[in-house]
């Protein structure tokens, strides 16, 4: 595995239009001669077919999730692990709030929380402002369980990412922000 050097800061200079055009043509010609397809900076971006992207993305994220679960070795289902992580990140939460964040039905989240509670990973607490409402929070055992699993998964993924060229790592970093937006619950309508 080759070690990558950090990139140096590059100062960009805005060239006059004729110089930009000449430089762009030179780069296009050089790219063509090298067998590389280069586009001009002012060329419109052609978006790929969303159905094709969806299929590739679904397959690759499913594979990655499966591989990461194999690294986990904690014995929890993906649904239980996801709910536990959400409670850790955003809790304490009501069951309704948790169901909305996990994008599952209330009966499903009730069963999930019951299993997590039986395993000693979460506990229910009465809401201090409304005694009729209970909130779910992580227990110390739940925190340890999550930390152990995250450490294993992150170490495995970081090892694989170190094998990538820097430009691929930058693209993945940018794609992660898009994936986070894609998987966030929709904003409430006003």
C-alpha positions in Angstrom: 0.0 0.0 0.0 1.5 3.3 -1.1 1.6 6.1 1.4 -0.1 9.3 0.1 1.4 12.7 0.7 -0.9 15.5 1.8 -1.8 17.8 -1.1 -0.2 21.2 -1.2 -2.3 24.4 -1.2 -2.7 25.6 -4.8 -3.4 29.2 -5.6 -5.8 29.7 -8.4 -5.6 32.6 -10.8 -8.5 33.7 -12.9 -7.1 34.0 -16.5 -8.6 36.4 -19.1 -11.1 34.7 -21.4 -8.8 34.1 -24.4 -6.1 32.6 -22.2 -8.7 30.4 -20.5 -10.0 29.2 -23.8 -6.5 28.4 -25.2 -5.6 26.6 -22.0 -8.9 24.7 -22.0 -8.3 23.6 -25.7 -4.7 22.5 -24.8 -6.0 20.4 -21.9 -8.8 18.9 -24.0 -6.2 18.0 -26.7 -3.8 16.6 -24.1 -6.5 14.6 -22.5 -7.7 13.2 -25.9 -4.1 12.2 -26.8 -3.7 10.5 -23.4 -7.0 8.7 -23.9 -8.7 10.6 -21.1 -12.0 12.3 -21.6 -11.8 15.9 -20.2 -14.7 18.4 -20.2 -14.4 22.1 -20.4 -15.2 24.1 -17.3 -18.1 25.8 -19.0 -19.6 22.5 -20.4 -23.0 21.7 -18.9 -23.1 18.8 -16.5 -25.0 15.8 -17.8 -26.6 14.0 -14.9 -26.6 10.2 -14.9 -29.9 8.2 -15.0 -31.3 8.3 -11.4 -32.6 4.7 -11.8 -29.1 3.4 -12.7 -27.5 5.4 -9.8 -30.2 4.0 -7.4 -29.4 0.4 -8.5 -25.7 0.8 -8.1 -26.0 2.7 -4.8 -28.4 0.2 -3.4 -26.2 -2.7 -4.2 -22.9 -1.1 -2.9 -24.5 0.2 0.3 -26.1 -3.1 1.0 -22.8 -4.9 0.5 -20.9 -2.4 2.7 -23.6 -2.6 5.4 -23.3 -6.4 5.4 -19.5 -6.3 5.6 -19.6 -3.8 8.4 -22.2 -5.9 10.3 -19.8 -8.8 10.0 -17.1 -6.7 11.7 -19.5 -5.8 14.5 -19.8 -9.2 16.1 -22.2 -7.9 18.7 -25.2 -10.1 18.0 -27.7 -7.4 17.3 -29.8 -7.2 14.2 -29.3 -4.1 11.9 -32.7 -2.7 13.1 -31.7 -3.0 16.8 -28.2 -1.5 16.1 -29.7 1.4 14.2 -32.2 2.2 16.9 -29.6 1.9 19.6 -27.3 4.3 17.7 -30.1 6.8 17.2 -31.0 6.7 20.9 -27.3 7.3 21.7 -27.0 10.2 19.3 -30.4 11.9 19.8 -31.9 10.6 23.0 -33.6 10.5 25.3 -36.5 10.1 22.8 -40.1 9.2 23.0 -41.1 6.0 21.1 -42.9 8.2 18.6 -39.8 10.3 18.0 -37.7 7.2 17.7 -40.1 5.6 15.2 -40.0 8.8 13.1 -36.2 9.0 13.1 -35.9 5.3 12.3 -38.7 5.5 9.7 -40.6 2.5 11.1 -44.1 2.1 12.5 -44.9 2.6 16.2 -45.6 -1.1 16.8 -42.2 -2.0 15.3 -40.3 0.5 17.4 -42.2 -0.8 20.5 -40.9 -4.3 19.8 -37.4 -3.0 19.1 -37.2 -1.0 22.3 -38.6 -4.0 24.2 -35.8 -6.2 22.9 -33.1 -3.5 23.7 -34.6 -3.0 27.2 -34.6 -6.8 27.8 -30.9 -6.9 26.8 -30.2 -4.1 29.3 -29.0 -1.7 26.5 -31.7 1.0 27.1 -34.0 2.1 29.8 -37.2 4.0 29.9 -37.5 7.1 32.0 -40.6 9.2 32.8 -40.6 12.6 31.1 -40.0 15.2 33.8 -42.4 17.7 32.1 -45.2 15.2 31.3 -45.5 12.2 33.5 -47.7 10.4 31.0 -44.8 10.2 28.5 -41.7 8.0 28.8 -38.4 8.5 27.1 -35.9 5.9 26.0 -32.2 6.5 26.9 -29.0 4.5 26.5 -27.8 2.5 29.5 -24.1 2.2 30.4 -24.2 -1.3 28.9 -25.7 0.1 25.7 -23.0 2.7 25.5 -20.3 0.1 25.9 -21.9 -2.2 23.3 -22.1 0.7 20.8 -18.6 1.9 21.4 -17.2 -1.6 20.9 -19.1 -2.2 17.6 -18.3 1.3 16.3 -14.6 0.9 17.0 -14.4 -2.4 15.1 -16.4 -1.2 12.1 -14.5 2.1 11.9 -11.1 0.4 12.1 -12.1 -1.9 9.3 -13.4 0.8 7.1 -10.5 3.2 7.8 -8.1 0.5 6.8 -9.9 0.1 3.5 -10.1 3.8 2.9 -6.3 4.2 3.4 -5.9 2.0 0.4 -7.6 4.5 -1.9 -6.0 7.3 -3.8 -6.6 10.7 -2.3 -9.0 11.8 -5.0 -11.2 8.9 -4.3 -11.2 9.7 -0.6 -12.2 13.3 -1.4 -15.1 12.0 -3.6 -16.3 9.7 -0.8 -16.1 12.5 1.7 -18.3 14.7 -0.6 -20.7 11.8 -1.3 -21.1 11.1 2.5 -22.7 14.5 2.9 -25.1 13.7 0.1 -25.9 10.3 1.6 -26.6 11.9 5.0 -29.1 14.3 3.4 -30.7 11.5 1.4 -31.2 9.4 4.5 -32.4 12.2 6.8 -36.1 12.4 7.5 -37.9 15.0 5.4 -38.2 18.4 6.9 -41.7 19.1 8.3 -43.9 21.1 6.0 -45.1 24.5 7.2 
